[in-house]
Amino acid sequence: MLREVGKRDEELLVGFLQQHAGEMPRTMLRYAVERLDAPLRAGVALIVLALRVQRLRRREGRRVA
């Protein structure tokens, strides 16, 4: 469904991915970005990586040694 939204409104898809990509399963994300051009796909990949690193750092901060 996200891929179809991207066909009609690429900006809407990218905005949604910027907010939710960190929690999305990898397969869903891959299908959502498959029709985007390479530089935009790479940008989304960097956003996802940053969000996931940020989430891992928060988890490690909560651990009790």
Protein Blocks (a to p, Z undefined) as FASTA:
>chain_A
ZZmmmmmmmmlmmmmmmmmmmmpcfklmmmmmmmpcfklmmmmmmmmmmmmmmmmmmmmm
mpcZZ
